Amino acid sequence: MARVVIIGGGPGGYEAASAAAQLGAEVTVVDSDGIGGSGVRTDAVPSKTLIATAEVMTEVEEAGELGVRLDDGDDDPANSVRVDLSVVNKRVKALAAAQSAGISRRLDRDKVRVIQGRGRLDGPEKVVAGDERLDADVVLIATGARPRVLKGSEPDGERILTWEEVYELSELPERLIVVGSGVTGAEFASAYDALGSDVVLVSSRDRVLPGEDADAAAVLEDVFKRRGLTVLSKSRAESVKRQGDGVVVTLTDGRKVEGSHALLAVGSLPNTDDMNLVESGVSLTDGGFVQVDRVSRTTARGVYAAGDCTGVLMLASVAAMQGRIAMAHALGDAVAPLDQSTVSANVFTAPEIATVGLTQAVVDAGGSTALVVKVPLADNARAKMQGVRDGFVKLFCLPNTGIVVGGVVVAPRASELIHPISLAVAARLTVDQVAQSFTVYPSISGSVAEAARRLHLRN
């Protein structure tokens, strides 16, 4: 029986543990932060639970147009609805704990042993966890990542916060300064704006979401401005300091921005320190991420890695897939290497931005001759009925075959709407096959079929 030791209990770790147990291995998980890792306990599950409340507030804010009125006679329902952040955060933490407990029960059913503590390698075939030395035929590193902080701007857990600490707030920030306009910064800026905070988003780049589709980012910026959210573009934060009951963010050009709270969203650092990885033959990048190939192998024989500690598309879904791929490869099961061109991702702003496959940036740079079409949601009948004006569906296909190679959806619940495009990309369907599949009328997903039909006319 193969002995598998997994260091880290996040999505990459617990999915790998279940996969290895199913394949007949003796599995031990060494975890110090609680089963589920940051993905379940402090990141994906908590943030999307908070965002779920923000989504309701966004719908309430826009409900007046649909004829919704409250009993107090106010023409604007948003004026009569408020958020109790202490209740919201209590629910956030309860759901995260429940999800973690559920995963623990699953590992228990799979007869996976869990050791509480930090693990480190002692060569490629041995893991040290506290007083225990565990022999291993296969090791998986799945230790995740932590929030990066600005030098000299260390969080205090009260006014200067990382995204892991915001759930301790009992009152809504009066004026929240979000430092960083990537996915995490944009999501929290969008959420707290909907919850009722005055939000300032500090972006070092010329637009929000610099790594996402430019058309999608432009839609989001327009929405931010319409809702009164302030975006400071080309503005790099030099320091964040506590000042009495508030904070002051000093920019590199000397400007100062004052607020009640600051949220640091300036990237992540891998949790690979003090694990004896390099000494055990595991190569790291200059940033400390574990180097892996498409089947999650590291440079040390029998040692694999999965999740945010690898820096490969830092998504819970990718971490889980990397973990499952690693165990399949290590234990001799059929395996398909990770194909990043089929990975779908979502930015949980309002509206959401979902993507899969080829990007507009690659096309614009001449890296692909794909055909592109964009269908505005303003033309969609269901969107009009729901009062949705912002957003679009964009499809990419190859010019000769019509095979769908990518897509972007900007819409409420884009995370659900991207799935048919993801299926098309993974199965190499043509735009004609997508167009000929029935969609419900009226539906926002009908715009996916409409985009496919338009590509047929150009193909």
N, C-alpha and C positions, 0 to 999 in steps of 0.2 A: 504494500500500500504506500503510495507516494505521500510524503510529508510536505505540506504546504504551509508556510508561515507568511502572513500578510501583516504589514506594518501600516496601520491606518484604517479607520472604520468608516470612511466616507463612501460616496457612491462607487468609486473605483474599487474600494476594499470590500464592502459588503456584497456587491454584485459578484465579484471574483470569488468570494468565500462560498456563496451558494452554488456557483457554477462548478467550483472544484469539488465540493461535497457531492454534487450530483454525479460527477465523474468518478466517484469512489475514493477520493483522497482523504487523508486525515488532515483537517484544517484547523489552524490556530490563528486568531486575529489578536494582534497587540494594538491597543487603542488607548489614547490618553485623554481625548476630548469628548468622549461619548459617542456611541454608535450612531452613525448617520453623518458624522463629521460636520464641517462648516456648511456643506450643502443643505443639510437637514436642520441643523441646530442654530446656525447664525447667519446663513446666507440665503440660498434659494427659497427654501420653504418659508422662513420668516418674512423676507422681503416681498415675496409674491402674495403672502397673506395680508400684509400691510397694503399692498397695491390693490388687492381685492376691495378693501374699504374705499380706497381712493377712486376706484372705478365707479362705485355706487355714487360717490359724491359728484363725479363728472356727469353721470347720467341725470342726477337731480338738478345740477346746474343748467343742463340743457333741456330739461323737461318742460319748461314754460312754453317753448315753441310748439310742443305736442299737445298743448291744451291742459296740462296738469296744473291744478291749483290746490293750495292747502286751505284748511278750514278757516285760517286767520284772514283770508281774503287777499293776502299778498300776491301780487302778480308774478313775483319771482320766487319759486319754491326754494331756491338756494339761500334766500335770506332767512328762512325759517328752519334750516337744518344745520346742525353743527356736529362736530366729531368730539367724542370723549376719548382722548388719546390713551388714558390709563386703561380703559376697557379694551381698546383696540390692541394695545401691547400685551395686555394680560392674555387675550385670545391668541395673539401671535405666539407667545411663549408656550402656551398650553398645547397648541397644535404641533409645534416643533417637538415638544417633549413626547406627545402621543405618537408622532411619526417615528421618532427614535425608538420608543418602546416597541412599536410594531415590528420594526426591523430586527430588534433584539430577539423578539419571539420567533421570528422567521429563522434567524441563525440558530437558535436553540433547537427548533424543529429539525434543522439540517444537521444537528449534532456538531456544530462548530464551537470550538472552545474559544472563549474571549478572555484575554488577560488585560487588566487595567494597568496602564503604565506606558512609558516611552520605550520604543524599541530601537536598536542600532545593530548594524552588522558587525560580525567578527569573522571577516572573510565571507565569501559568497555562499557558504553552506551552513552558517550558524547565525542565529539572532539572539542578542542579549536583551532581556526584558526584566529589569530589576535584578532579583537574585537568580532568575532562571536563565539557562542557556539552552536554546531550542535548536536541535538539529533539523535541517531543512533540505529537501531535494529541490524545492522551488521556493523562491522568495519573491514577494510582490511589495514594492514600495508604493504606498498610496497615502502619503502624508499631507497632501493638499497644499494650500498657500494661506498667507495671512495678509491683512491690509498693509500696504506700504504707507509710511507717514513721512511728511516733510521734515527735514533736519531742523531742529529747533522749534518745531511746532507739534510737540508730542501731545496726544489726546489726554484729557483729564477725566473723561467719562461723564462729565457734567455739561460743559459748554462746547468743548472741542471733542468731536466724536468721530469714530470710524463707523463703517456700516454695521459692524458687529455690536456696537454699543447703543444705537439709537432706540432699542427696544426697552431701555430702562427709563426713558422719558415718561413723565406722568402728565405733562402739559404740552400742548402744541407749541413749537417754537414760533415766537412772534415774527422774527425775521431770520430766516435760515440762509446762510451762505454756503453753497455747495462748491467745493474746490475740486474741479475735474469734470470734464464734459464727455467722458467715455460712456460706456453702457451703464455702469453703476451710478455715476453722477447724474446722468440724464433720467434714469429711472426714479431715483430718490427726489430729484428736483420736480419731476412731473407729479409724483405721488404727494409730496408735501404741499405743493401748490394746490392740488385738488382738495386736500384735507383742510386748507384754509390758511396756511402760512404765507407770509410774504417771502418769496424766494429769489435769491440772486445766484446765478450760475456763472462761475468763473471758468472760462475756457482759454487755454493757452493757444488754441488753434483758431483758424478763421471761421469755424463753424462747430456746432455741437456734433457729436458722434462722428469724429473724423475717420473712423475705420469702417463706417457703414455706407450704404448707397447714398450718393450725394442728393439725389432727388428726394429720397425719404427723409434725409436730415433737413432739407429745406422745408418740407411740409411741417416737420416737428417744430422747427424754429418759428415758423409763421404762427402755429398754434400757441406756442409759448408766449409770443409777443401779444397775441390777441387776448390771452388770459391774464396779462399783466406780469408775467414772469420776466425778470430782467436777465438778459444774457450779456455778459461782458466778454466779447470775443477778443482774441489776440491779447489776452491779459493773463500773465503768469503770476501765480502767488509766490511771494518770497518768504512770507512767514504768517503764522496764525497765532495770535496771542490772546490770552484772557485779559479782559479789562472790566473789573467790577462784576456786574451781573450780565456781561455781554462779551463779545469778542471783537477783535480788530484784525482784518486780513490786509496785510500790506502787499501791494503788487510791486513787481520789479521796476515799474516806471515811477514809483513813489506814491501812487494813489493809495488811499486807505478806504476800506469798505467796512462799515460797522454793522453788526448784527447781534441778535440774541444768542445764536448758536452757529457753529460751523461744522460741516460734515466733510471729512477728508475722503475723497474718492480718486486717488491718484495712482491706482494700480495695485498689484499684488507681489509679494515675495514668496518664493517656495520654501516650504518647511523641510529643508534638507540639511540644516546645520547640525553639527555634533552627532552625526549618525555613522561616521566612519565609512562613508560611501566611497570616496576616492581611494582610500587605503585598501578597500575591498575590491577595487577594480571597476567601480562604477564611474563613468565619465559624466561630468557636469558641464553645463554651458557657463559662460562668463557671468551670467545672472544667477547661477546656482540651480538651474533647472536640470532634471535628470534627462540625459539624452536617450531617446528610444527610437526603434524603428517602427514599421507599420504593424508589427505583431507584438509590440510593447516590450521587446527585448532591450535590455541595457547592454553595456559593453562587458559586463561580468557574466560568466556562464551560469545559467540557472536563475539569474536575477532579472526580474521584470519590473516595470513601473507603470502606473496609471494615474490619470487625473491631473489636477492643477499643478502638482509638483513637476510634471513634464513640460508644462507650458504649451501643450498641444490643444488648441481650441478649448479654452477654459470654461467648459460647460459640463453640467452634471451628467447629461446624456452621453457625452463623449467619454467622460471618466468611466461610467458604467460599461460602455462598449469596450474601452481599452482593457478593463479588468476581465471581462468575459473572454475577449480575444486572447489575452495573456494565458488564462487557464486552459483554454482549448489548445493553444499551441504547445504549452508546456506538458500537458497531459495526454497529448496524442489524439485529440479529437479533430474533426474537420474544422477548418478555420478559414475565414475570409479576412485578409488584412484590412486595416482601417482605410476607408476611402473618404478623404476629406471633402471631395466634390459632391458627396451625397448628404453631408451633414446639414440639417436645418437648424436655424437659430432664431431667437426672438428677443427683441428689446421691449420690455414691458412698460412702455410709456403710454400716454394717451394722445393720439392713437398708437397702437402697437406697430412695430416694424419687424416683419419676419422675412428671412432670406434663406435661399438654398442654392448651391451650385455656383455657376459662373456669375461674375460681378460686372457691373457697369464700368468700374475702373479698369478692369482687364481689357474690355472691349475698346474703351476710349484710348488706352495706351497701345492699341494695335496687337494685343496678345491673342485676340480671337476675331474671326470674321462673322461671328454670330449675328443673326438678325434680332432686333429688339422692338417690342411694341409696348406701349404704356396706355392703359385704359383708366381714366379717372373715375373714382367712385361717384362723383357728382352726376354721372350719366346713368348710374344704376338705380333701377326702380325701387328696390328694397332699401337702399341707402337713403333715397329721398324720403321714403315713408318713415324711416327712423331718425330723420334729421341729420344724417351723416353727410358732410360735405368734403371733409378732408381725407385724402388718401387716394390710392390707386393700386392696380394690379399690373405688374410688369413681367413679361415672359421673354426668355432668350431661347432661340433655337438655331441649330446648324443650318447653313444656307442651302445645302443640296438635299439633305435627307429630311429636314424638318424635325429632327430629334430634339426634344426639350432638354436643355442643359442648364437651366437656372431660372430663378424667379424671385421677385420681391413683392410682398403684400404690405401695404400700409393701410390699416383699418382697425376698428375695434375688433378684438379677438382675432387678430391676424395670426396668432399662434395656432389657431384651429384651422384657419383658411389655407395655410401653407401646405398642409398635409397632401392634398391631391397633386400639388406641384412636386413635392418631395417624391411621391410615388412615381410620377412621370419621369423625373430625373433618374431615380434608381432603376426603373424598369426600361429606360431608354424608349419611352413612348414618343410618338410623333405628335406634332400639333394637331394633325387631322384626327388622330385617335382621341386626344383630349377634347377636341371640338365636337366630336360625334357622340360623346358620352352625355347622357341626359343630366341636366341640372334642374333643380326645382325653380319654378317661377312663382313669385319673385324671390330671389336670394342674392346675397352679395357674392356667393361663390359663382354665380352666373357670369361675373366679370372675368373669371379664369377662362371659361369657355369662350367668351367674347374675345379675349386677347388671343387665344389659340386660333379662332376663326380669322382674325385680322392677319395673323402671321401666315395663314394658308394663302391669302390673297397676294402676299408679297413673296411667297416661296416659289 
